[in-house]
Amino acid sequence: MAATVPVSEVKSNTRESRTAAHSHIKGLGLKGPDGRADTSGGGFVGQAAAREACGLVVDLVKAKKMSGRAVLLAGGPGTGKTALALAVSQELGTKVPFCPIVGSEIYSAEVKKTEALMENFRRAIGLRVKETKEVYEGEVTELTPEEAENPLGGYGRTISHLLITLKSARGTKKLRLDPSIYEAIQKERVRLGDVIYIEANTGAVKRVGRSDAYATEFDLEAEEYVPIPKGDVHKKKEIVQDVTLHDLDVANARPQGGQDIMSMMGQLMKPKKTEITEKLRLEINKVVSKYIDQGVADLVPGVLFIDEVHMLDLEAFTFLNRALESPLSPLVILASNRGLTHIRGAPNLPPSAHGIPSDLLARLLIIPTHPYTPAEIKSIVSTRSRTEGLQLAPAALDKISSLGEKVSLRYGLQLLAPASILAKVAGRQGGVIEVGDVEECEGLFLDAGRSAKNLASTEGFIA
């Protein structure tokens, strides 16, 4: 009788990504050199004019001609304002700072609202610093620490300097290094045959890996084999680093503690959020301007997106006006779903369009978003079901599309997930959602209109 072979199931280590409200948005979906918008593209459906306008904004940001200006996305709830802003961030890429906030975020008990706004302004402005470093890079062929008598007396001997020979594809170089670098080499566990590089200015040592000339030798340790570096041993490398102005503010505002136990305990305790002074910001601006003039750094104006901008009050709007006029300012994208409404903090003033003061409205480029057509709603529901990995029967798709048209698009989309659970409970092949599942969910979950109607017909929940 043959022995049974144990078979174990191997679980996949691929990460399951959470499906968020705008996971299906991959970009603005513009085509051709003229940037025309198709009916659908990049996960977007409809809003062709708004997408084309946002495409022009993206081009202006990339050309660095849009800093200090502001754009308002105005439209009803569920017309794709936040999705447009996220699509703009996708089009700009990871190198351009994009800072999204909600209007109510600026209200805090610890920090003034103007300070919170300024922090986000600074987060949306990037600085690309170009630094040229001199490095010695090669394979270690000799590593000899030279000892000397201890100057303090006694029988011990100290290392006076370190002789190291590095080999590259173009030749070899023998270096005589400070004993402090020997300590760094010991920490990196460097041995003969390793490829390392040493920074000439700081003396920092980095072990890159084992030279591939030793790839055939038997070694129990899992080594990473790298080729011998090309060029000379002594070379110059250009390193590009991206930071935001807020990073520079925080780095210079945080006091450095001492080495005593009280200072270290103070650093471990969570510090209270403090404001950064205007004087410090002006000093940092001077240094940044000096770097830009010297060609050491480039300014990268990004995008600050403020959703639900009608939640800001009159003081915040006044500050926003001043911040837009400052020399270092990003593109500001605002979004509001309000019509004529009172400005927060000014109930005695007449209602203003979108809840924004008229002087700020005059500065804005306004991009309108319009309600979706029935065909577009059907296409959005279909796209969303594919993103969530759900299967819809044609009748169920029509039902959810009609709910999206009559009630709201958000209500229709929110019924997808519970309907899929009902389909699985019913034991349907492939978990296909039928129209009965949607109707059952419609009975279980009220929409805003039906809930308000119920309250109107009764005396309410609280006596």
C-alpha positions in Angstrom: 0.0 0.0 0.0 1.5 3.3 -1.1 2.0 6.0 1.6 -0.3 8.9 1.6 1.2 12.1 0.4 0.2 15.1 2.6 -1.3 17.9 0.5 -1.6 21.3 2.1 -3.4 24.3 0.7 -1.2 27.3 -0.1 -2.8 30.6 0.7 -2.2 33.5 -1.7 -0.3 36.4 -0.2 -1.8 39.0 -2.5 -3.3 41.9 -0.5 -7.0 42.5 -0.8 -7.5 46.1 -1.4 -10.5 47.8 0.2 -13.0 49.2 -2.3 -13.7 52.8 -1.4 -16.3 55.3 -2.7 -14.0 56.4 -5.5 -11.8 53.3 -6.2 -13.0 53.2 -9.8 -11.7 56.6 -10.6 -8.3 56.2 -12.5 -8.1 59.7 -14.1 -10.0 62.3 -16.1 -10.3 59.9 -19.1 -9.3 62.6 -21.7 -8.1 61.5 -25.2 -6.1 62.9 -28.0 -3.7 65.9 -28.0 -6.7 68.3 -27.8 -7.8 66.7 -24.5 -11.4 65.9 -25.5 -13.5 63.9 -23.1 -15.4 60.8 -24.3 -18.7 59.8 -22.7 -16.8 57.5 -20.4 -13.1 57.0 -19.7 -10.7 56.6 -16.7 -13.6 55.2 -14.6 -15.5 58.5 -15.2 -19.0 58.6 -16.8 -20.5 61.8 -18.1 -19.5 65.4 -17.0 -17.6 65.8 -20.2 -17.3 69.6 -20.0 -16.2 69.5 -16.4 -13.6 66.9 -17.1 -12.2 68.9 -20.1 -12.1 72.0 -17.9 -10.2 70.1 -15.2 -7.8 68.8 -17.9 -6.9 72.4 -18.7 -6.3 73.0 -15.0 -4.0 70.0 -14.8 -2.0 71.3 -17.8 -1.7 74.7 -16.2 -0.5 73.2 -12.9 2.1 71.1 -14.7 3.3 74.3 -16.5 3.5 76.0 -13.1 1.1 78.8 -14.3 -1.8 78.1 -11.9 -0.3 78.8 -8.5 -2.2 81.4 -6.4 -5.5 80.8 -8.3 -8.6 79.1 -7.2 -11.2 76.9 -8.9 -14.7 76.1 -7.6 -16.5 72.8 -8.5 -20.2 73.7 -8.0 -23.0 71.2 -8.4 -25.6 69.2 -6.5 -24.9 66.2 -4.2 -23.7 63.1 -6.1 -22.6 64.9 -9.3 -18.9 63.9 -9.1 -17.2 66.9 -7.5 -14.9 64.9 -5.2 -14.4 62.4 -7.9 -13.2 65.2 -10.3 -10.7 66.4 -7.6 -9.3 62.9 -7.1 -9.0 62.5 -10.9 -7.0 65.7 -11.0 -4.6 64.3 -8.3 -4.3 61.0 -10.4 -3.4 63.0 -13.5 -0.8 65.1 -11.7 1.0 62.0 -10.4 2.9 61.4 -7.1 5.5 64.1 -7.7 3.1 67.0 -7.4 1.7 67.6 -3.8 -2.1 67.1 -3.5 -3.6 68.0 -0.1 -7.3 67.1 0.3 -9.2 68.5 3.4 -12.9 69.1 4.4 -14.0 72.6 5.4 -14.9 71.5 9.0 -11.3 70.1 9.6 -9.9 73.6 10.4 -11.9 74.0 13.6 -9.8 72.8 16.5 -9.4 73.6 20.2 -5.6 73.5 20.0 -4.8 75.5 16.9 -6.4 78.6 15.3 -8.5 78.0 12.1 -6.2 80.4 10.2 -3.2 78.4 11.3 -4.8 75.1 10.3 -5.5 76.6 6.8 -1.9 77.9 6.5 -0.5 74.4 7.4 -2.5 72.8 4.6 -1.4 75.6 2.2 2.2 74.8 3.0 1.6 71.0 2.7 0.4 71.7 -0.9 3.7 73.4 -2.0 6.6 71.1 -2.8 10.3 71.7 -3.0 12.5 69.4 -5.2 16.0 69.7 -3.8 18.9 68.6 -6.1 22.1 67.7 -4.2 25.4 66.5 -5.7 27.3 64.1 -3.4 30.8 62.8 -3.8 31.0 59.1 -3.1 33.6 56.3 -3.2 32.0 53.1 -4.5 33.4 49.7 -5.3 34.2 46.2 -4.1 36.3 45.9 -1.0 39.6 44.1 -1.8 41.6 45.2 1.3 40.4 46.1 4.8 43.2 46.7 7.2 42.8 48.7 10.5 46.2 50.2 11.6 46.8 50.3 15.4 48.8 52.8 17.4 49.8 53.2 21.1 47.0 54.4 23.4 47.7 58.1 24.0 46.2 57.8 27.4 48.7 55.2 28.4 48.0 51.7 29.6 48.5 48.4 27.7 45.6 48.9 25.3 46.1 49.9 21.6 43.7 52.1 19.6 43.0 52.2 15.8 44.7 55.2 14.4 43.3 54.9 10.8 41.8 52.4 8.4 43.3 51.3 5.1 40.7 50.2 2.5 41.0 49.4 -1.2 38.0 49.7 -3.4 37.8 48.2 -6.9 35.4 49.3 -9.7 35.2 48.4 -13.4 37.7 51.2 -14.2 40.4 50.6 -11.6 41.2 50.5 -7.9 41.7 53.2 -5.2 43.4 52.9 -1.8 41.8 55.1 0.9 43.1 56.1 4.3 40.1 56.7 6.5 39.3 58.0 9.9 38.7 55.5 12.7 35.1 56.6 13.2 34.4 55.2 9.7 35.8 51.9 10.8 33.0 51.7 13.4 30.4 52.4 10.7 31.9 49.6 8.6 31.7 47.2 11.5 28.0 48.1 12.1 27.3 47.3 8.4 29.2 44.0 8.8 31.4 44.7 5.7 33.9 42.0 4.7 36.2 41.4 1.7 34.2 41.0 -1.5 31.3 43.3 -0.5 30.3 46.2 -2.6 30.0 49.4 -0.5 29.8 53.1 -1.0 31.2 55.8 1.3 30.0 59.5 1.2 33.0 61.8 1.1 31.3 64.7 3.0 29.6 62.8 5.9 31.6 59.5 6.0 28.4 57.5 5.9 28.9 53.9 4.8 26.3 51.8 3.0 26.7 48.1 2.2 25.1 47.5 -1.2 25.5 43.7 -1.4 28.0 40.9 -2.2 30.0 41.2 -5.4 28.6 38.8 -8.1 32.2 37.5 -8.6 31.5 35.4 -5.5 28.0 34.2 -6.7 29.3 30.6 -7.2 30.7 30.1 -3.7 28.7 28.1 -1.2 27.2 30.3 1.5 24.5 29.4 4.0 23.4 33.0 4.3 21.0 34.4 1.8 23.1 37.0 0.0 22.1 39.7 -2.5 24.7 39.7 -5.3 25.3 42.9 -7.1 27.6 43.7 -10.1 30.9 45.6 -9.6 30.1 49.4 -10.0 30.8 51.0 -13.3 33.1 54.0 -13.8 35.7 55.3 -11.4 35.8 54.5 -7.6 35.5 58.3 -6.8 32.4 59.7 -8.5 29.7 62.4 -8.1 26.0 61.4 -7.7 23.0 63.7 -8.0 20.3 62.9 -5.5 16.8 64.4 -5.8 14.7 64.8 -2.7 11.0 65.9 -2.6 9.8 67.8 0.5 6.9 70.1 1.3 7.2 73.6 2.9 5.2 72.2 5.9 7.9 69.5 6.4 10.6 72.3 6.6 8.4 74.3 9.0 7.9 71.4 11.3 11.6 70.3 11.2 12.7 73.8 12.2 10.0 74.4 14.7 10.6 71.3 16.8 13.1 71.9 19.6 15.9 69.3 19.8 16.1 67.8 23.3 19.3 67.0 25.1 20.7 63.6 26.0 19.6 63.6 29.7 16.9 61.3 30.9 14.3 64.1 31.3 14.7 65.3 27.8 14.4 61.8 26.4 11.2 61.2 28.4 9.8 64.5 27.2 10.4 63.4 23.6 8.6 60.1 24.2 5.6 61.9 25.6 3.1 62.9 22.8 3.7 66.6 22.3 0.8 69.0 22.2 0.1 70.5 18.8 1.6 74.0 18.7 1.4 76.8 16.1 4.3 77.7 13.8 5.1 81.4 14.0 4.9 83.6 10.9 8.4 84.8 11.6 9.8 81.2 11.2 7.8 80.8 8.0 9.2 84.0 6.5 12.8 82.9 7.4 12.1 79.5 5.7 10.7 81.4 2.6 14.0 83.4 2.4 16.1 80.2 2.5 13.8 78.5 -0.1 14.0 81.6 -2.4 17.9 81.6 -2.0 18.0 77.9 -3.0 15.8 78.5 -6.0 17.9 81.5 -7.1 21.1 79.3 -6.8 19.5 76.5 -8.9 19.8 74.1 -6.0 16.0 73.5 -5.7 12.9 73.8 -7.8 9.5 75.0 -6.4 6.6 72.6 -7.2 3.2 74.3 -6.6 0.7 71.6 -5.9 -3.1 71.5 -5.3 -5.1 72.2 -2.1 -8.6 70.7 -2.3 -11.1 72.0 0.2 -14.4 70.0 0.1 -17.6 71.4 1.6 -16.1 74.9 1.4 -19.4 76.4 2.7 -18.4 75.1 6.2 -15.7 77.9 6.4 -16.7 81.1 8.1 -16.1 84.7 7.2 -12.8 84.9 9.0 -11.5 81.8 7.2 -12.6 83.3 3.8 -10.9 86.6 4.5 -7.7 84.7 5.4 -8.1 82.6 2.2 -8.1 85.8 0.1 -4.8 86.9 1.7 -3.2 83.5 1.4 -4.0 83.3 -2.4 -2.1 86.6 -2.9 1.1 85.4 -1.2 4.2 84.7 -3.4 4.3 81.0 -2.4 0.7 79.7 -3.0 -0.7 76.5 -4.5 -3.7 76.0 -6.8 -6.8 75.9 -4.6 -9.8 73.7 -5.7 -13.0 74.4 -3.7 -16.2 72.3 -3.8 -19.6 73.2 -2.7 -23.1 71.7 -3.2 -25.0 74.8 -1.8 -27.0 77.3 -3.8 -27.9 80.7 -2.3 -27.1 80.4 1.4 -25.9 82.5 4.4 -22.1 82.6 5.0 -21.2 80.9 8.2 -20.5 83.5 11.0 -22.4 86.3 9.1 -26.2 85.7 9.5 -26.9 89.4 9.2 -25.4 89.6 5.7 -27.7 88.7 2.7 -27.4 85.1 1.3 -24.4 84.5 -1.0 -24.0 82.1 -3.9 -22.5 78.7 -2.8 -22.0 80.1 0.8 -18.9 82.0 -0.4 -18.3 85.8 -0.1 -18.7 87.8 -3.3 -15.1 89.2 -3.2 -13.7 85.6 -3.2 -16.2 84.4 -5.8 -14.9 87.1 -8.2 -11.4 85.4 -8.0 -12.7 81.9 -8.8 -13.0 79.9 -12.1 -16.3 78.1 -11.6 -16.7 74.6 -13.1 -20.3 73.4 -12.9 -21.3 69.7 -12.6 -24.7 68.6 -13.8 -27.1 65.8 -12.8 -26.5 62.5 -14.6 -28.8 61.3 -17.3 -30.6 57.9 -17.0 -28.1 56.3 -19.4 -25.1 57.7 -17.5 -26.6 56.4 -14.2 -26.9 52.9 -15.7 -23.3 53.0 -16.9 -22.1 54.2 -13.4 -23.9 51.4 -11.7 -22.4 48.9 -14.1 -18.9 50.3 -13.6 -19.3 50.2 -9.9 -20.5 46.6 -9.8 -17.5 45.6 -11.8 -15.2 47.4 -9.4 -16.7 45.6 -6.4 -16.7 42.3 -8.2 -20.4 41.8 -8.2 -22.7 40.2 -10.9 -25.9 42.0 -11.7 -28.9 40.5 -13.7 -30.2 42.8 -16.4 -33.4 43.4 -14.5 -31.6 44.2 -11.3 -29.3 46.7 -13.2 -32.5 48.4 -14.5 -34.0 48.5 -11.1 -31.0 50.1 -9.4 -30.6 52.5 -12.3 -34.2 53.6 -11.8 -33.6 54.1 -8.1 -30.6 56.2 -8.9 -32.7 58.3 -11.2 -35.8 58.7 -9.0 -34.2 58.8 -5.5 -30.4 59.4 -5.7 -27.4 57.9 -7.3 -25.7 57.3 -3.9 -28.8 55.4 -2.6 -28.8 53.1 -5.6 -25.0 52.4 -5.3 -25.3 51.7 -1.6 -27.9 49.0 -2.2 -25.3 46.9 -4.3 -23.4 45.5 -1.3 -26.4 44.4 0.8 -28.1 42.9 -2.3 -25.0 40.8 -3.1 -25.1 39.4 0.5 -28.8 38.5 0.0 -27.9 36.8 -3.3 -25.2 34.7 -1.6 -27.6 33.7 1.2 -30.1 32.6 -1.4 -27.4 30.2 -2.7 -27.5 31.5 -6.2 -24.8 30.3 -8.6 -22.0 33.0 -8.8 -24.0 35.2 -6.4 -25.9 36.9 -9.2 -28.0 39.8 -7.9 -31.6 39.5 -9.0 -34.3 42.2 -9.0 -36.0 40.5 -5.9 -32.8 41.1 -3.9 -32.8 44.8 -4.8 -36.5 45.1 -3.9 -35.9 43.4 -0.5 -33.1 45.8 0.3 -35.3 48.7 -0.8 -37.8 47.6 1.9 -35.1 47.1 4.5 -33.3 50.4 4.0 -35.2 53.7 3.7 -33.9 56.6 1.6 -33.9 60.2 2.9 -37.2 61.1 1.2 -39.2 58.2 2.6 -37.7 58.7 6.0 -38.7 62.4 6.0 -42.2 61.5 4.8 -42.5 59.0 7.7 -41.5 61.7 10.2 -44.0 64.2 8.7 -46.9 61.7 9.1 -46.1 61.0 12.7 -45.2 63.2 15.7 -41.5 62.2 15.4 -39.4 59.9 17.5 -38.9 62.2 20.5 -41.9 63.4 22.4 
